[in-house]
C-alpha cells in the first residue's frame, strides 16, 4: 500500500480509537473545594500561602512553619481532639462551674463534605466544640448576677454564654468557651449566632480569677480591654480588638481587622478557624479537620439572614444616593467591602495595623452587610453606633461618646462633612443594612 493510501486509513483508525476512548471513559469530576481541604495537604498549603497578605509577620511565620508542611513539625502530627462536652446549664449555679442537665457527648463527626450536613454539624459545633479552656470564667458562674456582670448571656436551651464543661482524659473536667461565647448575642428573638457579644468582658474575668499567675503589668493591660474586646494575639494584652461580626464572612474581602488574610473562598475561612483552634490550645492538639470546615460552612450560611441591598435601595433612595457618592468607593456593592486601606489613609488608631504579630500596614474594609445591628464600630470598638461614626464632634476632645477611653476618636473621616440632611439620609440607609 502506498503512503498516500495509508494516510486516510491511519486517520480513520485514530479517529475511531479516539471516539471509543471518549465513549468508554467516564469524565472524572474535579474534587470540590471542601473535599480538597479535607484530603489534599498540598492544596491547603497553597491556599494558606496565597491568602497571607504579609508573610513576614508573626501570624504568617508561625503558620508557614507548621501548617501543611509535611515535616515532623507539621501541626497534622498533633493529636486530634474531640472530647466529650456538656453545656453549662442556665439554671444551675454553684460558685465554681455550673452544672448541666445534659449527658456529656463527643460530637459525631460527619464522614463527607455534603453541604447541608456540614452546615448542620457546624451549627452544633459552634456552641458545643471547646474552642479554648477558660478556667478563669468560673468567677462568672457563682450567681446569675455574676454571669451578667461579665457579659455571659443565659438561655434555657443553650445554657450560659456558650460555655461547656470538657471531660478530659484524666477523668477531670474543665470549663471551656465555644465560638458562641464571643460570637453570639441575645436579641429580642433569642440568641443569634454570628453577632459579636459586645457585653462580654473576658479581660475583667481573667484579672478577677482566683490564683491568677498573671504579672501585675500584664493584668493592668488586660483590665483595659473592657466589654466586647479581647487580644487573641499577644501575651502582653496590649492589642485588644473588637469582637468580630461573623455573619458577613461571605462578603469580606479580607479576614481579621488588619487584613491579615485575603478571603479567597471558604477554604481561607476554614484554615483561619483550624489554625485559630490549634493556637488556642497552645499548639498541643488539633481539631478534627471537618470541624473547621463545618464551622466555615455554617458561618457562610449566616449571611442568608442579613437584609438585602436591594431592599435598602428601594426603602431609602436618598440615602442610597449619598452612600454611592460617599461610601461605595471603599464599600463596593454588592459585597459592600473592598481592598484594604493603608493606615495613613484611614487615620484611626494604628496599633493593630502596625502590629509585629499581624500587621499589614493596612486595615480591612469590613462589609457593611449587617452593620445596623453590629454594635460598637471601628477595629478597636471605640464608637458605639452609626450615629457616633458620622458625628463631627467625635474629632474633638469634648466628645463624650467614646468607648474604651475618653476624648476624640480620629480617622475614618468619610461622611463627616455631609450636610445634616445627607447625614440623616445616609444613617437611614445604613440602618436598613
Buried (B, 14 or more C-beta within 10 A) or exposed (E): EEEEEEEEEEEEEEEEEEEEEEEEEEEEEEBEBBBBBBEBBEBBBBBBBEBBBBEEBBBBBBBBEBBBBEEEEBBBEBEEBBBBBBBBBBEBBEEEBBBBEBEBEEBEBBEEBEEEBBBBBBBEBBBBBBBBBBBBBBBBBBEBEBBBBBBBBBBEEBBBBBBBBBBEEEEEBBBBBBBBBBBBBBEEEEBBBBBBBBBBBBBBBBBBBEEBEBEEEBBEBBBBBBBBBBBBBBEEBBBBBBBBBBBBBBBBBBBBBBBBBBBEBBBBBBBBBBBBBBBBBEBEBBBBBBBBBBBBBBBBBBBEEBBEBEEBBEBBEBBBBBBEEBBBEBBBBEBBBBEBBEBEEBBBBBBBBBBEBBBBBBBBBBBBBBBBBBBBBBBBBBBBBBBBBBBEEBBEEEBEBBBBEEEBBEBBEBBBEBEEEBBBBBBBBBBBB
